[in-house]
Amino acid sequence: MRSSAQADPLLSHPPIGALLREWRTVRRMSQLDLALEAGMSARHLSYVETGKAQASRELICRLADVFGMPLRERNALLLAGGYAPQYQENALAMPAMERMRQAIELIITHQEPYPAFVIDRQWNVLMANEAAVRVNRLLMDGRESRHANLLHQVFDPADFRPVIINWPEVAEKFIRHVHEQLAAVPTDRALQALLADVLGYPDVPRHWRIRDLENGPAPLLTLAFRSRRGELRFFETITTFSMPRDVTLDELRIECAFPADDHTAAVCADLAASA
Protein backbone atom coordinates (compact mmCIF):
# COMPACT_ATOMS: atom_id res chain seq x y z
CA MET A 1 0.00 0.00 0.00
CA ARG A 2 1.43 3.39 -0.98
CA SER A 3 1.38 6.21 1.52
CA SER A 4 -0.72 9.31 0.76
CA ALA A 5 2.20 11.32 2.14
CA GLN A 6 4.04 10.70 -1.10
CA ALA A 7 1.46 12.69 -3.05
CA ASP A 8 1.08 15.47 -0.48
CA PRO A 9 3.86 18.09 -0.73
CA LEU A 10 2.88 19.46 2.68
CA LEU A 11 3.90 16.22 4.34
CA SER A 12 7.61 16.04 3.67
CA HIS A 13 9.98 13.36 4.92
CA PRO A 14 13.78 13.11 4.68
CA PRO A 15 14.90 11.34 1.49
CA ILE A 16 15.39 7.65 2.09
CA GLY A 17 18.95 7.92 0.75
CA ALA A 18 19.86 10.49 3.39
CA LEU A 19 18.44 8.29 6.15
CA LEU A 20 20.28 5.21 4.91
CA ARG A 21 23.59 7.07 4.71
CA GLU A 22 23.11 8.47 8.21
CA TRP A 23 22.36 5.05 9.66
CA ARG A 24 25.26 3.46 7.76
CA THR A 25 27.64 6.09 9.12
CA VAL A 26 26.62 5.51 12.74
CA ARG A 27 26.62 1.75 12.32
CA ARG A 28 30.03 2.03 10.56
CA MET A 29 28.84 0.08 7.54
CA SER A 30 29.89 0.56 3.95
CA GLN A 31 27.41 0.21 1.12
CA LEU A 32 28.88 -3.22 0.45
CA ASP A 33 28.49 -4.26 4.09
CA LEU A 34 24.85 -3.19 4.17
CA ALA A 35 24.09 -4.72 0.79
CA LEU A 36 25.52 -8.09 1.80
CA GLU A 37 23.60 -8.09 5.10
CA ALA A 38 20.35 -7.14 3.34
CA GLY A 39 20.79 -9.65 0.50
CA MET A 40 20.97 -7.12 -2.32
CA SER A 41 23.59 -5.82 -4.71
CA ALA A 42 25.76 -2.87 -3.78
CA ARG A 43 24.79 -1.21 -7.08
CA HIS A 44 21.08 -1.45 -6.27
CA LEU A 45 21.71 0.03 -2.80
CA SER A 46 23.73 2.84 -4.38
CA TYR A 47 20.84 3.60 -6.74
CA VAL A 48 18.38 3.64 -3.82
CA GLU A 49 20.58 6.03 -1.85
CA THR A 50 20.95 8.40 -4.81
CA GLY A 51 17.27 8.22 -5.75
CA LYS A 52 17.86 6.45 -9.06
CA ALA A 53 15.92 3.38 -7.92
CA GLN A 54 12.77 2.82 -5.88
CA ALA A 55 13.16 0.46 -2.90
CA SER A 56 10.35 -2.01 -2.40
CA ARG A 57 8.54 -2.15 0.93
CA GLU A 58 10.03 -5.58 1.61
CA LEU A 59 13.55 -4.28 0.93
CA ILE A 60 13.06 -1.32 3.28
CA CYS A 61 11.96 -3.70 6.02
CA ARG A 62 15.08 -5.83 5.44
CA LEU A 63 17.30 -2.75 5.69
CA ALA A 64 15.56 -1.75 8.93
CA ASP A 65 16.22 -5.25 10.29
CA VAL A 66 19.93 -4.96 9.48
CA PHE A 67 20.16 -1.61 11.26
CA GLY A 68 18.14 -2.88 14.24
CA MET A 69 15.82 0.11 14.03
CA PRO A 70 13.22 0.80 16.72
CA LEU A 71 9.61 0.86 15.53
CA ARG A 72 9.36 4.65 15.14
CA GLU A 73 12.42 4.73 12.88
CA ARG A 74 11.11 1.80 10.85
CA ASN A 75 7.96 3.80 10.19
CA ALA A 76 10.05 6.84 9.24
CA LEU A 77 12.10 4.79 6.78
CA LEU A 78 8.94 3.45 5.16
CA LEU A 79 7.49 6.95 4.88
CA ALA A 80 10.72 8.18 3.32
CA GLY A 81 10.43 5.37 0.79
CA GLY A 82 6.84 6.36 -0.04
CA TYR A 83 5.00 3.68 1.93
CA ALA A 84 2.52 3.68 4.78
CA PRO A 85 3.88 3.07 8.30
CA GLN A 86 3.89 -0.51 9.52
CA TYR A 87 3.37 0.09 13.24
CA GLN A 88 0.60 1.96 15.04
CA GLU A 89 1.22 4.50 17.79
CA ASN A 90 -1.55 4.51 20.39
CA ALA A 91 -1.57 6.72 23.46
CA LEU A 92 -1.75 4.83 26.75
CA ALA A 93 -5.22 6.24 27.35
CA MET A 94 -6.60 4.62 24.17
CA PRO A 95 -8.93 1.61 24.55
CA ALA A 96 -6.52 -0.51 22.48
CA MET A 97 -3.92 -0.10 25.23
CA GLU A 98 -6.19 -1.00 28.14
CA ARG A 99 -4.54 -4.35 28.97
CA MET A 100 -1.05 -2.94 28.68
CA ARG A 101 -1.99 0.06 30.80
CA GLN A 102 -3.40 -2.29 33.44
CA ALA A 103 -0.11 -4.22 33.44
CA ILE A 104 1.85 -0.99 33.96
CA GLU A 105 -0.45 0.11 36.78
CA LEU A 106 -0.10 -3.31 38.40
CA ILE A 107 3.70 -3.07 38.37
CA ILE A 108 3.94 0.45 39.80
CA THR A 109 1.20 -0.22 42.38
CA HIS A 110 2.93 -3.39 43.60
CA GLN A 111 6.17 -1.41 43.93
CA GLU A 112 4.69 0.35 46.98
CA PRO A 113 5.96 1.63 49.34
CA TYR A 114 8.89 2.32 47.02
CA PRO A 115 8.88 4.72 44.05
CA ALA A 116 8.16 3.71 40.46
CA PHE A 117 7.96 5.83 37.30
CA VAL A 118 6.92 5.30 33.70
CA ILE A 119 9.28 7.09 31.28
CA ASP A 120 9.10 7.55 27.52
CA ARG A 121 12.03 7.75 25.09
CA GLN A 122 12.34 11.49 25.62
CA TRP A 123 12.61 10.99 29.41
CA ASN A 124 9.17 12.44 30.12
CA VAL A 125 7.51 11.07 33.25
CA LEU A 126 4.17 9.71 32.08
CA MET A 127 3.03 7.96 35.26
CA ALA A 128 4.22 7.57 38.84
CA ASN A 129 2.95 5.66 41.87
CA GLU A 130 1.96 7.28 45.15
CA ALA A 131 5.29 6.30 46.73
CA ALA A 132 7.11 8.38 44.14
CA VAL A 133 4.90 11.36 44.96
CA ARG A 134 5.53 10.96 48.71
CA VAL A 135 9.31 10.59 48.37
CA ASN A 136 9.54 13.50 45.94
CA ARG A 137 7.53 15.68 48.31
CA LEU A 138 9.91 14.77 51.13
CA LEU A 139 13.01 15.50 49.06
CA MET A 140 11.64 18.81 47.78
CA ASP A 141 10.20 19.91 51.17
CA GLY A 142 6.72 19.98 49.70
CA ARG A 143 7.64 21.93 46.56
CA GLU A 144 6.51 20.70 43.16
CA SER A 145 9.09 19.82 40.56
CA ARG A 146 9.55 22.45 37.85
CA HIS A 147 9.70 19.82 35.12
CA ALA A 148 7.84 16.76 33.92
CA ASN A 149 11.05 15.58 32.26
CA LEU A 150 13.41 13.44 34.32
CA LEU A 151 16.60 14.79 32.73
CA HIS A 152 15.61 18.38 33.43
CA GLN A 153 14.73 17.42 37.00
CA VAL A 154 18.19 15.95 37.53
CA PHE A 155 20.18 18.74 35.83
CA ASP A 156 18.23 21.88 36.79
CA PRO A 157 19.81 23.52 39.89
CA ALA A 158 16.34 24.76 40.85
CA ASP A 159 14.86 21.25 40.80
CA PHE A 160 16.07 17.91 42.21
CA ARG A 161 19.74 18.48 41.53
CA PRO A 162 20.62 20.08 44.93
CA VAL A 163 19.28 17.08 46.88
CA ILE A 164 21.25 14.48 44.92
CA ILE A 165 24.33 13.85 47.06
CA ASN A 166 26.28 12.01 44.37
CA TRP A 167 25.06 14.24 41.55
CA PRO A 168 28.22 13.99 39.37
CA GLU A 169 27.98 10.19 39.24
CA VAL A 170 24.20 10.20 38.72
CA ALA A 171 24.27 12.91 36.05
CA GLU A 172 27.09 11.20 34.19
CA LYS A 173 25.11 7.95 34.20
CA PHE A 174 22.12 9.74 32.67
CA ILE A 175 24.26 11.44 30.03
CA ARG A 176 25.89 8.12 29.15
CA HIS A 177 22.44 6.59 28.72
CA VAL A 178 21.33 9.42 26.39
CA HIS A 179 24.49 9.05 24.30
CA GLU A 180 23.79 5.33 24.00
CA GLN A 181 20.22 6.06 22.92
CA LEU A 182 21.48 8.41 20.22
CA ALA A 183 24.06 5.89 19.07
CA ALA A 184 21.21 3.40 18.64
CA VAL A 185 18.85 5.94 17.04
CA PRO A 186 20.97 8.64 15.33
CA THR A 187 17.95 10.28 13.66
CA ASP A 188 16.22 11.24 16.94
CA ARG A 189 16.28 15.05 16.61
CA ALA A 190 14.11 15.57 19.69
CA LEU A 191 16.53 13.61 21.87
CA GLN A 192 19.47 15.50 20.38
CA ALA A 193 17.76 18.77 21.33
CA LEU A 194 17.04 17.48 24.83
CA LEU A 195 20.69 16.50 25.30
CA ALA A 196 21.79 19.97 24.18
CA ASP A 197 19.37 21.55 26.65
CA VAL A 198 20.56 19.61 29.69
CA LEU A 199 24.22 20.06 28.76
CA GLY A 200 23.54 23.80 28.87
CA TYR A 201 22.83 23.81 32.61
CA PRO A 202 25.52 25.32 34.90
CA ASP A 203 28.61 23.34 35.86
CA VAL A 204 28.06 20.49 33.41
CA PRO A 205 31.49 19.16 32.31
CA ARG A 206 32.27 19.90 28.68
CA HIS A 207 33.59 16.40 28.03
CA TRP A 208 30.07 15.03 28.61
CA ARG A 209 29.19 16.43 25.18
CA ILE A 210 31.07 13.53 23.62
CA ARG A 211 30.14 9.89 24.10
CA ASP A 212 32.62 8.10 26.37
CA LEU A 213 33.72 4.90 24.65
CA GLU A 214 36.73 4.20 26.85
CA ASN A 215 35.47 4.10 30.44
CA GLY A 216 32.77 1.58 31.18
CA PRO A 217 29.92 2.39 33.59
CA ALA A 218 29.80 1.08 37.14
CA PRO A 219 28.00 -2.29 37.50
CA LEU A 220 25.29 -0.66 39.62
CA LEU A 221 24.83 2.95 40.68
CA THR A 222 23.16 3.90 43.95
CA LEU A 223 21.29 7.21 43.98
CA ALA A 224 21.81 9.08 47.26
CA PHE A 225 19.49 11.91 48.32
CA ARG A 226 19.60 14.33 51.25
CA SER A 227 16.37 14.94 53.13
CA ARG A 228 15.11 16.11 56.52
CA ARG A 229 14.72 12.41 57.39
CA GLY A 230 18.39 11.77 56.68
CA GLU A 231 20.16 10.33 53.66
CA LEU A 232 18.03 8.11 51.41
CA ARG A 233 19.68 5.63 49.06
CA PHE A 234 18.07 3.76 46.18
CA PHE A 235 19.04 1.51 43.29
CA GLU A 236 16.84 1.03 40.23
CA THR A 237 15.57 -1.66 37.90
CA ILE A 238 14.08 -1.08 34.44
CA THR A 239 11.20 -3.06 32.94
CA THR A 240 10.24 -2.94 29.25
CA PHE A 241 7.67 -4.72 27.08
CA SER A 242 8.81 -7.82 25.24
CA MET A 243 8.38 -7.81 21.44
CA PRO A 244 6.12 -4.73 21.24
CA ARG A 245 4.20 -4.02 18.04
CA ASP A 246 3.18 -0.48 18.99
CA VAL A 247 5.50 2.54 18.93
CA THR A 248 4.36 3.78 22.34
CA LEU A 249 5.04 0.43 24.01
CA ASP A 250 8.37 0.12 22.22
CA GLU A 251 9.54 3.38 23.79
CA LEU A 252 8.23 2.93 27.35
CA ARG A 253 10.28 1.84 30.33
CA ILE A 254 9.19 1.36 33.93
CA GLU A 255 11.80 2.41 36.47
CA CYS A 256 11.41 0.92 39.95
CA ALA A 257 13.47 2.22 42.87
CA PHE A 258 14.44 -0.11 45.73
CA PRO A 259 15.95 0.92 49.08
CA ALA A 260 19.68 0.33 49.31
CA ASP A 261 19.68 0.26 53.12
CA ASP A 262 17.37 -0.34 56.09
CA HIS A 263 17.01 3.36 56.91
CA THR A 264 15.65 4.17 53.44
CA ALA A 265 13.25 1.24 53.62
CA ALA A 266 11.99 2.40 57.02
CA VAL A 267 11.45 5.97 55.84
CA CYS A 268 9.50 4.78 52.78
CA ALA A 269 7.34 2.52 54.98
CA ASP A 270 6.72 5.36 57.45
CA LEU A 271 5.72 7.75 54.67
CA ALA A 272 3.23 5.19 53.39
CA ALA A 273 1.78 4.62 56.86
CA SER A 274 1.44 8.36 57.47
CA ALA A 275 -0.36 8.81 54.18
Secondary structure, DSSP 8 states (H G I E B T S, - for coil): -B-GGGT-TTS----HHHHHHHHHHHHT--HHHHHHHHTS-HHHHHHHHHTSS---HHHHHHHHHHHT--HHHHHHHHHHTTB--SSB---TTSGGGHHHHHHHHHHHHHTTTS-EEEE-TT-BEEEE-HHHHHHHHHHTTT---S-SBHHHHHH-TTTTGGGBTTHHHHHHHHHHHHHHHHHH-TT-HHHHHHHHHHHTSTT--GGGGS---SS---S---EEE--TT--EEEEEEEE--SS--BHHHHH-EEEEEEESSHHHHHHHHHHHHH-
